[in-house]
Amino acid sequence: MKNPRDKRRDSRPQPPRKGGNAPMPARPREEPRPVAKIESAPEPKTPPRELVRREGALPAERLPTILEVLPNDDYALLDSGNGEKLEQYGPYRIVRPEGQAIWQRALPAKEWNNVDAVFTGDTDEEGMGRWRFPKTPLGETWPMRHDGIDYLGRFTSFRHVGVFPEQASHWDHMAGLIRDAKRPVKVLNLFGYTGLASLVAARAGAEVTHVDASKKAIGWARENQEIARLTDKPIRWICEDAMKFAEREERRGNAYDIILFDPPAYGRGPKGEVWQLFEDLPALTDICRSILTPKPLAVVLTAYSIRASFFAIHALMRDTFAGMGGVVESGELIIREKAGGRALSTSLFSRWLAK
């Protein structure tokens, strides 16, 4: 399915979520990713997977775990407050809305006015109509870098720029697992969006399968692979509904050592498949366990814009991986602000680690 982060399932638009009890501080993902046009009527929904609670001891647990991204040369959260955030993406300073920034700004107004792009949200048109460029009009894309991997930033009409910097904590950890394995490692990246996680895994030595329901996102990801000079690395780019792909891999007996999945609250697949996180996440998590290799390394779940505590996905992951040993650690991904030193929470996560 499609996976924009604010509302995403790979790249899909998403209405407010249902389910859950307590509002979380996780930042609302502002925009859905671009959605491929659907020409035909939605396919009938597959009958629900019959789930049975797994037998065996629950994995050990570590919580809350806070994974923090600090300012660096590639990306920095410079300041935040009054419902906005001031960010540095490579050469550009950008202002975007941030509903969680209910505090006051630390930097003076002149710093906030000295920017290259401001997301205004004053039009519903596609393209760059939502962006204002106070200095020089900028092109749609610009060169960016993460830990030596080049890729393209892009001013989308949904206020995203093609990368979610808070995920760097997961990327670095995954790269370490791949290198330390000292053996071939297969990685499945569901709801892969523009491919940074896939590129990090491939550079570390893994064979990667990248799945996203948006043709536009897949095209962008492949372009990023070329810009990163990683076209010699084994990455399969697959435009498909994430649930359907995982179900097919289960039937075929294909397996992976590491699985990443980053579903939206709500979304639609390329053939109109409907995704509701609280309804469909348990089944997808169960399938992910079923398509692990005999010696798996990790399964990483990230959840944006949901009205639930990380305890909810923590309990789901522990139940799902009962009998497999290892540990489940859950908590929040945060970005540390440069000016005021405050922490901005971006999402919830839960990950099962074999050791």
C-alpha positions in Angstrom: 0.0 0.0 0.0 1.1 3.6 -0.3 3.2 5.1 2.2 3.1 8.9 2.7 3.9 9.6 6.3 1.3 11.9 7.5 -1.3 9.8 6.1 0.5 7.2 4.4 0.5 3.8 3.3 3.5 3.8 1.0 2.3 7.0 -0.6 -1.3 7.4 0.1 -3.5 10.2 1.3 -4.8 9.6 4.8 -7.8 10.8 6.7 -7.8 11.1 10.5 -7.1 7.7 12.1 -9.5 5.6 14.0 -8.8 3.6 17.1 -6.6 4.1 20.0 -7.3 6.0 23.1 -4.7 8.5 24.3 -3.4 11.2 21.9 0.3 10.9 21.4 2.8 13.6 21.0 3.9 12.2 17.7 4.0 14.9 15.1 1.2 14.7 12.5 2.8 13.9 9.2 1.7 16.8 7.2 1.2 15.3 3.8 0.5 12.2 2.0 2.9 11.1 -0.7 1.8 11.5 -4.3 -0.8 8.9 -5.1 -0.9 7.0 -8.4 -4.1 7.4 -10.3 -6.5 4.5 -10.0 -8.4 3.8 -13.2 -10.4 0.8 -12.1 -12.8 0.1 -9.3 -11.3 -1.0 -5.9 -10.7 -4.7 -5.6 -12.7 -6.6 -3.0 -10.9 -6.7 0.3 -9.1 -10.0 1.1 -10.8 -11.9 3.9 -9.2 -11.1 7.2 -6.3 -13.3 8.2 -7.2 -15.6 11.1 -4.9 -14.6 13.9 -4.0 -16.9 16.8 -1.9 -15.8 19.7 1.6 -17.2 19.4 2.8 -19.7 21.9 6.0 -19.3 23.9 7.7 -16.9 26.2 7.5 -13.2 25.3 10.7 -11.6 24.2 12.5 -9.4 26.7 11.6 -5.8 26.6 13.3 -2.4 26.8 11.2 0.7 27.2 10.8 3.5 26.9 13.6 3.7 24.3 14.3 7.2 22.9 16.2 7.3 19.7 17.6 10.7 19.1 19.0 12.5 16.0 21.4 15.4 16.6 22.1 18.3 14.3 24.7 17.5 11.7 26.1 18.9 8.4 23.4 17.1 6.4 20.4 18.1 8.4 19.6 20.2 11.5 16.4 21.2 13.3 17.6 24.8 13.9 14.6 26.1 15.9 10.9 25.5 16.5 8.0 27.2 18.2 4.6 28.9 17.5 3.5 25.9 15.4 6.4 25.9 13.0 9.9 24.5 12.6 13.1 25.9 11.1 15.2 23.3 9.4 18.5 23.2 7.5 18.6 20.7 4.7 22.0 20.8 3.1 22.3 24.3 1.6 18.7 25.4 2.2 16.9 26.8 5.3 13.2 25.8 5.3 10.2 26.7 7.4 7.4 24.2 7.7 4.3 23.8 10.0 4.8 21.8 13.2 1.7 21.3 15.3 3.6 20.0 18.3 5.8 23.1 18.6 3.6 24.8 21.1 6.5 26.6 22.9 8.1 29.9 22.0 10.9 30.2 19.4 14.5 30.5 20.6 15.9 32.4 17.6 15.0 36.0 16.7 12.7 36.8 13.9 15.6 37.8 11.5 16.8 34.2 11.6 13.3 32.9 10.7 13.0 35.4 7.9 16.4 34.5 6.4 15.2 31.4 4.7 15.1 29.9 1.2 11.7 28.2 1.3 8.5 28.4 3.3 5.6 26.0 3.1 2.4 28.1 3.0 -0.3 25.5 2.3 -2.3 28.2 0.6 -3.3 26.2 -2.5 -4.6 22.7 -3.3 -2.8 22.5 -6.6 -0.2 19.9 -7.4 3.5 20.9 -7.8 5.2 23.6 -5.8 2.2 25.9 -5.4 2.4 25.5 -1.6 5.9 26.8 -1.3 7.1 30.4 -1.2 10.7 31.3 -2.0 11.6 34.5 -0.3 15.0 34.8 -2.0 15.6 33.1 -5.4 13.0 30.8 -6.9 14.3 27.3 -6.5 13.8 24.3 -8.7 11.7 21.3 -7.7 14.7 19.3 -6.6 18.1 19.9 -5.0 21.1 17.7 -4.0 21.1 16.3 -0.5 23.3 13.9 1.4 22.9 11.4 4.3 26.1 9.9 5.7 27.8 10.2 2.3 24.8 8.9 0.3 23.7 11.5 -2.2 20.0 11.8 -3.1 17.5 14.4 -4.2 15.4 16.6 -1.9 12.2 17.8 -3.4 9.6 20.5 -2.7 6.4 18.5 -2.8 2.9 19.9 -2.7 2.4 18.1 0.6 5.2 19.9 2.5 7.4 16.8 2.7 10.9 17.0 1.1 11.5 13.3 0.5 13.4 12.3 3.6 12.5 11.8 7.3 15.7 12.6 9.2 14.5 11.0 12.4 14.8 7.6 10.7 18.6 7.9 10.7 18.7 6.1 14.0 17.1 3.0 12.5 19.2 3.2 9.4 22.5 3.4 11.3 21.4 0.5 13.5 20.4 -1.6 10.5 23.6 -0.9 8.7 25.5 -2.2 11.8 23.5 -5.4 11.9 24.2 -6.1 8.2 27.9 -5.5 8.5 28.3 -7.5 11.7 26.4 -10.5 10.3 29.4 -11.5 8.2 27.1 -13.3 5.9 24.6 -12.5 3.1 21.6 -10.5 4.4 18.3 -10.0 2.8 16.3 -6.8 3.7 12.6 -6.1 2.9 11.6 -2.5 3.1 7.8 -2.1 3.0 6.3 1.3 2.4 9.8 2.3 1.3 8.9 5.8 -0.1 12.0 7.5 -1.7 14.4 4.8 -0.8 16.9 6.2 1.7 16.6 3.1 4.0 17.0 0.8 1.0 20.2 2.7 -0.1 21.7 2.5 3.3 21.0 -1.2 3.5 22.4 -1.9 0.0 25.6 0.1 0.7 26.1 -1.9 3.9 26.1 -5.1 1.8 22.5 -6.4 1.9 20.3 -7.6 -0.9 17.2 -5.3 -0.7 13.6 -5.6 -1.8 11.9 -2.2 -1.8 8.1 -2.0 -1.9 5.9 1.0 -2.3 2.4 1.4 -3.9 3.2 4.8 -5.6 4.8 4.7 -9.0 6.0 8.3 -8.5 7.8 7.3 -5.2 9.4 4.3 -6.9 10.6 6.5 -9.7 12.1 8.9 -7.2 13.7 6.1 -5.3 15.3 4.7 -8.5 16.6 8.2 -9.3 18.1 8.4 -5.9 19.9 5.1 -6.5 21.5 6.6 -9.6 22.5 9.8 -7.8 24.0 7.8 -4.9 26.1 5.9 -7.4 24.7 2.6 -6.1 23.3 1.2 -9.3 25.6 -1.8 -8.9 23.9 -2.8 -5.6 21.2 -5.4 -5.6 17.9 -3.6 -5.1 14.5 -4.8 -6.4 12.1 -1.9 -6.8 8.5 -3.1 -6.6 5.4 -1.0 -7.1 2.7 -2.9 -5.2 0.4 -3.0 -2.2 2.5 -3.9 0.8 0.0 -6.4 2.3 -0.5 -8.2 -1.0 3.2 -8.4 -1.6 3.9 -9.8 1.9 1.1 -12.4 1.5 2.6 -13.5 -1.8 6.1 -13.8 -0.3 4.6 -16.0 2.4 2.9 -18.3 -0.1 6.1 -18.6 -2.1 8.2 -19.3 0.9 10.5 -16.3 0.4 12.2 -15.0 3.6 14.2 -12.0 4.8 16.7 -11.4 7.6 15.6 -7.8 8.3 12.1 -6.3 7.7 11.3 -2.6 7.9 7.7 -1.4 7.7 6.5 2.1 8.1 2.7 2.1 7.4 0.4 5.1 7.4 -2.8 5.5 9.4 -4.9 5.1 6.3 -4.3 4.6 2.6 -5.0 3.0 -0.7 -3.0 0.7 -2.8 -2.5 1.0 -6.6 -5.7 -1.0 -7.3 -7.8 0.7 -4.6 -6.9 -1.6 -1.8 -7.8 0.0 1.5 -5.5 0.1 4.5 -6.6 0.9 8.0 -3.8 0.7 10.5 -5.6 -0.4 13.5 -7.5 -3.1 11.5 -4.7 -4.3 9.3 -1.4 -3.9 11.3 -1.8 -7.0 13.4 -2.1 -9.2 10.3 0.8 -7.6 8.5 3.0 -7.9 11.6 2.1 -11.6 11.8 3.0 -12.1 8.1 6.3 -10.3 8.7 7.2 -12.9 11.4 6.2 -15.7 8.9 8.6 -14.5 6.2 11.7 -14.3 8.4 14.7 -16.5 7.7 15.7 -19.2 10.3 18.3 -16.8 11.6 16.7 -13.4 11.4 18.2 -10.1 12.7 15.4 -7.6 13.2 11.9 -6.3 12.4 11.4 -2.6 12.7 7.9 -1.0 12.9 7.4 2.8 12.8 4.1 4.5 13.3 3.3 8.1 12.5 0.2 10.2 13.4 -1.7 7.6 15.4 -3.7 8.2 18.5 -2.2 5.5 20.6 0.7 5.0 23.0 3.9 3.2 21.9 2.7 0.6 24.5 0.1 -0.5 22.0 2.5 -1.4 19.2 5.0 -2.7 21.9 2.4 -5.2 23.1 1.6 -6.2 19.5 5.3 -6.8 18.7 5.9 -8.9 21.8 2.9 -11.0 21.3 3.8 -11.5 17.6 7.4 -12.6 18.3 6.6 -14.8 21.3 8.7 -17.9 21.4 11.5 -16.3 19.3 13.6 -14.9 22.1 15.4 -11.7 21.5 14.1 -8.4 22.8 11.5 -5.8 21.8 12.4 -2.2 22.4 9.8 0.5 21.9 9.5 4.3 22.3 9.8 7.4 20.2 12.0 8.9 17.5 13.0 12.5 18.4 15.1 15.2 16.8 17.2 17.4 19.0 16.8 21.1 18.3 20.0 23.1 17.8 19.0 26.5 19.2 17.0 25.7 22.3 18.1 22.1 22.9 14.5 20.9 23.0 13.4 17.5 21.7 10.8 17.3 18.9 9.0 13.9 18.9 8.2 12.7 15.4 6.9 9.1 15.7 6.5 6.0 17.7 8.4 2.8 17.0 8.8 -0.8 18.1 11.5 -3.2 17.0 12.2 -6.8 17.6 15.9 -7.7 17.7 17.2 -11.2 17.7 19.9 -10.2 20.2 
